[in-house]
């Protein structure tokens, strides 16, 4: 993942990206890198956790919620 995927941030020590209005107005997407791996062709890939929040509240609030939910979700990932 790169900055093209959104605003880079760290969530619980993990690389993440927050993207307001990513899936249209009134949405915010949080993507958190879970773990790297190599695909069958030997290419580097990353598993991610992606959460999308949608609603009528200001997008800044939606993104804050997305970040909070992402922080909670990644505590449940296997080590």
Buried (B, 14 or more C-beta within 10 A) or exposed (E): BEEEBBEEBEBEEBBBBBBBEBEEEBBBBBBBBBEEEEEEEEEEEEEBBBBBBBEEEEBEEBBBBBBBBBBEBBEEEEE
